[in-house]
Amino acid sequence: MMKLGAAISVALNLAAVHAAPMVDKVVSLPGYGVPPAPQYSGFLDATKADPTAGVMLHYWFAETTSTNPDAPIVLWLNGGPGSSSILGMLQEHGPLLINATGGLTENPYAWTNHVNLLILESPSGVGYSYCAGSNSSPPKGCANTDNSTSRAARTAIQDFFATKFPELIKRDFFITGESYAGVYVPTLAREILDNAPEVNIKGLAVGDPCTDNTAQHDSMDMIWYSHKNGFVPDELYDTLWNKCGARHTPYIAKGQWEGPKSQEEMFSRPRQLHMANREDPECILAERKYLATTSRGFSQGWTNAWMNDLTLFGPSAVVPFTMPGSLNYMCATWMMREDVKKALHVDTSPAKSWPGPAPNWSYTSQWDACNGNVKPGTPSMIAFYRNIAPRLRTTIVFNGDTDPCVSYEGTRQAIQEVGFDVIVGGDYRPWFFNATAATPEFLASKPLLFGPALSLVEAGPQFGGHVVNYQHNLSFVTVHGSGHMVPQFRPRAALKLLENLISGHAFAVPFVADAQLQAMSDDDFDKYLDTYTEGAKAAV
């Protein structure tokens, strides 16, 4: 039976979505039943972007359970490249999560508590999305680039509003994502701003993102990260980094990806450890000590891994989709069920497995972000933010402050290099979120990796991270204690971040101007700091 709140939401939003495509309506989800609020799933036509490529992108749209008749639409994109955005839907912030036993559990921290959530499996060849080459015999596969991906996604969004949900065209629209979506999100935002004026785009938020090769170079290295966090002592670090010239770079920085092994490689292939003096006995010993003290360099695929590659303070967990018992395995198993494919109206897709990518799939990076093949002089996402932030209401770049994959220091440096001035009082300062209590039922059913800090006890206002505010409503935000997937590892803080994105509210009120702060007596400063902190906590 539908809950009362969901029923009210349906009634209030009925007029706004009366044009919703009933052929795409998700009537029932296997293992759960009627969704908490109306959902739709099908394909968006992106062929106008490139008729020869013939791209059709799978979408999954979950209406909000809130009573706000003007609730915005938030698009979510996972990265990879080659990672399905349904991972965000079912493992991070969707209304239903894959639970500890492979079924579905309601998510009390779902983004649909506030917004209408749109998931797009992008680019073509990922998940159940496909292209003209997918239907050839033998399959030619889908060839994607950064530019073709943004054009196809923009065209799909236009199709979403023009033919699927025309009554929603005036709603505020936001783009969000994580990881390689650090490229997807800003490039799509500019594509929409330049070529789809009918879309009411207001802002974006992108987490733990690929942003700029130079700024993020060292901070994406696992030797550097291991030393920073105490896994590698100073002497061993000096030997590896300086004498041996060792670098341990992430798969995400490859720049060129090919299927069908890309998804498997992304989760199970070891990072590339390069060493200038590999034959030196001292370097051999140093490398082995490093691997022994860091869970093989924070490996995702090693079956004996004892440290999670994606979060420093979460439980260790293997993540390959082929590993029985892993969350990704359970997610893929559910998504490939025939009754699930029919329920989501993707049974007509030529994709034979999920999440893919499909055979002969390829992706080529074109910008100076997570791209090991970039040509000198190629712009990075820094140039994109200079272009789009002044044209948007809110631009948030956030990073888990314990992410081993994309460390916050490099992202912070990249956003600083956008070159906008910090607003008066907008310097680095703490922000807080409300640490509400979780129910025993949810804690018992949730997957191990979701919300490791959740508790039965309400803790009130808690430190969420730091924020710095720049001109043109550009903000850099850290999320304390989170690894790579912020909505998964810190769902309560992520919900606060979403609220600030759609409302435009500040994470924290500014400090007083530097001159005023400097001129205070010690007693006045102590009083000011107490008042400021108490006010910041009360604002959650």
Stockholm file with secondary structure:
# STOCKHOLM 1.0

chainA/1-540         MMKLGAAISVALNLAAVHAAPMVDKVVSLPGYGVPPAPQYSGFLDATKADPTAGVMLHYWFAETTSTNPDAPIVLWLNGGPGSSSILGMLQEHGPLLINATGGLTENPYAWTNHVNLLILESPSGVGYSYCAGSNSSPPKGCANTDNSTSRAARTAIQDFFATKFPELIKRDFFITGESYAGVYVPTLAREILDNAPEVNIKGLAVGDPCTDNTAQHDSMDMIWYSHKNGFVPDELYDTLWNKCGARHTPYIAKGQWEGPKSQEEMFSRPRQLHMANREDPECILAERKYLATTSRGFSQGWTNAWMNDLTLFGPSAVVPFTMPGSLNYMCATWMMREDVKKALHVDTSPAKSWPGPAPNWSYTSQWDACNGNVKPGTPSMIAFYRNIAPRLRTTIVFNGDTDPCVSYEGTRQAIQEVGFDVIVGGDYRPWFFNATAATPEFLASKPLLFGPALSLVEAGPQFGGHVVNYQHNLSFVTVHGSGHMVPQFRPRAALKLLENLISGHAFAVPFVADAQLQAMSDDDFDKYLDTYTEGAKAAV
#=GR chainA/1-540 SS CCCHHHHHHHHHHTGGGTTCCGGGBCCCBTTTBSCSSCEEEEEEECGGGCTTTCCEEEEEEECCCSSCTTCCEEEEECCTTTCCTHHHIIIIISSEEECTTSSEEECTTCGGGTSEEEEECCSTTSTTCBCGGGGSSSCCCCEEEHHHHHHHHHHHHHHIIIIICGGGTTSCEEEEEETTHHHHHHHHHHHHHHHCTTSCEEEEEEESCCCCHHHHTGGGCHHHHHHHTTSSCHHHHHIIIIISCCEEECGGGCSEEESSSHHHHHHHSCCEEECTTTTSHHHHHHHHHHHHHTHHHHCSSCTTCCSCTTCSSSCCCCCCTTSTTSHHHHHHHHHTCHHHHHHTTCTTSSCCSSSCCCTTCEEECCSSSSCTTCCTTCCCHHHHHHHHGGGSSEEEEEEETTCSSSCHHHHHHHHHTTCCCBCTTCSSEEEEEEECCCCHHHHHHSCTTSCTTCCSSCCEEEEEEEEEEEGGGEEEEEETTCCSCHHHHSHHHHHHHHHHHHHCCCSSCCCCCHHHHHHSCHHHHHHHHHHHHHHHHHTC
#=GC SS_cons         CCCHHHHHHHHHHTGGGTTCCGGGBCCCBTTTBSCSSCEEEEEEECGGGCTTTCCEEEEEEECCCSSCTTCCEEEEECCTTTCCTHHHIIIIISSEEECTTSSEEECTTCGGGTSEEEEECCSTTSTTCBCGGGGSSSCCCCEEEHHHHHHHHHHHHHHIIIIICGGGTTSCEEEEEETTHHHHHHHHHHHHHHHCTTSCEEEEEEESCCCCHHHHTGGGCHHHHHHHTTSSCHHHHHIIIIISCCEEECGGGCSEEESSSHHHHHHHSCCEEECTTTTSHHHHHHHHHHHHHTHHHHCSSCTTCCSCTTCSSSCCCCCCTTSTTSHHHHHHHHHTCHHHHHHTTCTTSSCCSSSCCCTTCEEECCSSSSCTTCCTTCCCHHHHHHHHGGGSSEEEEEEETTCSSSCHHHHHHHHHTTCCCBCTTCSSEEEEEEECCCCHHHHHHSCTTSCTTCCSSCCEEEEEEEEEEEGGGEEEEEETTCCSCHHHHSHHHHHHHHHHHHHCCCSSCCCCCHHHHHHSCHHHHHHHHHHHHHHHHHTC
//
